[in-house]
């Protein structure tokens, strides 16, 4: 009997997941535990392991589509088995359903629009009730031993992807999760006892998040031809202004909010920077969506403030604060950390003078900010004065941004940072 | 250590117990002049005479009843049934008299009696003569039931059964009589109610008894080549069952397969599977699997006859199922 394979919750808070890539095609035979597809959850890219064995009869959803937990994504059964005439699901919910207007999802659904059969489009999405445990958003099937182990190890069993029949969580899943969850002994403090002993190598499993970082950034660095533009910015005017506003006693505005706003303003004037290389076309984004790289213990994530050109610094700051807070709690939704059209990475707080960053796709450029430090500066009057200086480096994708274009953008940005009034010019 | 057959081991047990205790006697069809339908009682008539090795007419209910009466009167009869298929005729004597008298007399009567004979499918015997009927006996409180699978266990358990003051049913096997194994020359007993770990392993526990032990051992050898270490628990006694040895093993392996050659419905095997599910619930990583005979009368056709019984392939498939290994 052919079985409809639903999207399952691959993270505790996952309500829908985006199928990044199918690892099987119709006709393939699969075993329980084999990877069916890669799914981008709200947290990371997860492998969806087949809950049963059989032959893949049909893939209902395409790569790039977002699918709600519980909705069917494929049929698995015996070879040659007929799949019941499936009512095509309604169009996938747009990736940015909750995001600011003016943004478009860059999923493959755009380039390959789905066929919606008119007579079927009127029918309800699904004619079969979903199993109750699927609608709760978590996979609840587990072996008694797995539950006991999870309790002992302090693991929430609902977070563990199951590899048994129908996604049952079994002993090996809990152990695998335990290993990969970085639950390695947290004794990093070197005691005198261990100093005399050889330091052993250890292998740390690659988490889903780390795998995503590795994949995306390798792809970016090895396909996008990077070049780097470097400038030193005198920050006194901006810093003084910020001090004044913060002294007003209301909510303090972070420096990053200023950078985002000023970058947005420069991007508005240089739309080529706010673009995506699409192979045959270059997409110039209408909305300026700026991501800020945030370091978490598990890895890097970039919460995105949408439509920065249309927002004031305080508004940006409030959004940013909320997003960073959410990121630290691990609750960022995909639409809150994906598809930045421009990215800022700030390592100033680590005392880094200057550095270069790898472009965060689908953006074409990333701005790397160093520490703001007092330096001797020679003025136009040939006087040596002490100024607060920020060194910043713009990484550009040469496919979309030529050197002069990047330089013009960076110059405008520098000028605005040194003299924020220029925003109004 | 001498290697002897299961048949010889039983013969030694009878011989030793008859020599040891004059109240022990053997009664049944063909046990004397013919030396037993399966030659288990070979030489006993010559040695102990017709008062203690008694040939009977083909009257299972009758001679089983004589045995029960003799036991109540203080003797220690060993009743041989030519097969357990025929023992169905004697069911009333066993269930209603042997199993009940000690209880209903408030302990005034003891029932030191042994019922023994081959049980389970042999070959080419068709539906009526090829049945594993252990469930019938094991179901009844007041009886003890043993099912040895090796010559060593057969001798030790039969001796214990003869010395027991309660009715004990001994399940032998037509195809097992020729099985060989080490049996020490010096006297020993195998206690009733004690299972035996026949093979140690870490990955899955197979609980079995009687003839399927051999199938299970072969399956374990095949699985070992794939890196799967099977632990085999041979129950040896079906009533009272040695639960603790089974649970100890399952606690170690987290997985259990029960292999039983009787039918699957309300059987010793299904009971065992329930016990494990209930008492090892928190340590199980998979459902308990049961490999039994098919739920059909035994076919005469030999291919179907073999297909109806537990096989190496069936055991391997069940083990892989509880290990979540796809076929």
Interface residues (C-beta under 8 A of the other chain):
Chain A: X31 X32 X33 X53 X143 X144 X145 X146 X147 X148 X163 X164 X165 X170 X171 X172
Chain B: X254 X281 X282 X283 X284 X285 X286 X324 X326
